[in-house]
Amino acid sequence: MKFTSLRANWRYWVIGILVSTIGVVLARLVAPSYTDKTRAALSGVGRLVAASGLILIAVGVSRRVAVEEQTNP
């Protein structure tokens, strides 16, 4: 992996990691302290937030790759 590629995608990586971490914290640390229905809802929301963070990274990197492919045929 080239470091220039990582530098170009740093925003997507940082935001995606932060969003994913918030989702994991919500699902694993916050949700267990509540009761049944609230626990299930918070756990589900946390998992969705964590997955959306990973999707954000993937979309950001794929956009950057598409731009690089257009500029360097």
C-alpha positions as CSV (number, residue, x, y, z in Angstrom):
1,M,0.0,0.0,0.0
2,K,1.4,3.3,-1.0
3,F,1.6,6.0,1.7
4,T,0.4,8.6,-0.8
5,S,-2.8,6.7,-1.2
6,L,-3.3,6.6,2.5
7,R,-2.6,10.3,2.8
8,A,-5.3,11.0,0.1
9,N,-7.9,8.9,1.9
10,W,-7.1,10.0,5.5
11,R,-10.4,11.8,6.0
12,Y,-12.5,8.8,5.1
13,W,-10.3,6.6,7.3
14,V,-10.5,8.9,10.4
15,I,-14.2,9.6,10.1
16,G,-15.0,5.9,9.4
17,I,-13.0,4.7,12.3
18,L,-14.6,7.2,14.7
19,V,-18.1,6.3,13.5
20,S,-17.3,2.6,13.8
21,T,-15.9,3.1,17.3
22,I,-18.9,5.0,18.4
23,G,-21.1,2.1,17.2
24,V,-19.0,-0.5,19.0
25,V,-19.1,1.5,22.2
26,L,-22.8,1.9,22.0
27,A,-23.4,-1.8,21.3
28,R,-20.9,-3.3,23.7
29,L,-20.6,-0.8,26.6
30,V,-23.8,1.2,26.7
31,A,-26.4,-1.3,25.7
32,P,-25.7,-4.0,28.4
33,S,-26.5,-1.5,31.2
34,Y,-30.2,-1.3,30.0
35,T,-33.1,-3.7,30.2
36,D,-34.5,-6.0,27.5
37,K,-36.1,-3.9,24.8
38,T,-33.8,-0.9,25.2
39,R,-30.8,-3.2,25.2
40,A,-31.8,-4.8,22.0
41,A,-32.6,-1.4,20.3
42,L,-29.3,0.2,21.4
43,S,-27.4,-2.9,20.4
44,G,-29.0,-2.9,17.0
45,V,-28.4,0.8,16.5
46,G,-24.7,0.4,17.6
47,R,-24.2,-2.4,15.1
48,L,-25.7,-0.3,12.3
49,V,-23.5,2.6,13.2
50,A,-20.4,0.5,13.3
51,A,-21.3,-1.0,9.9
52,S,-22.0,2.4,8.4
53,G,-18.5,3.5,9.5
54,L,-16.9,0.6,7.7
55,I,-19.1,1.3,4.6
56,L,-18.0,5.0,4.8
57,I,-14.3,3.9,4.6
58,A,-15.0,1.6,1.7
59,V,-17.0,4.2,-0.3
60,G,-14.3,6.8,0.3
61,V,-11.5,4.6,-0.8
62,S,-13.4,3.4,-3.9
63,R,-14.1,7.0,-4.9
64,R,-10.5,7.9,-4.6
65,V,-9.4,4.8,-6.6
66,A,-12.0,5.8,-9.3
67,V,-10.5,9.3,-9.5
68,E,-7.0,7.9,-9.8
69,E,-8.0,5.6,-12.5
70,Q,-9.6,8.4,-14.5
71,T,-6.5,10.6,-14.2
72,N,-4.0,7.8,-14.9
73,P,-5.3,5.7,-17.8
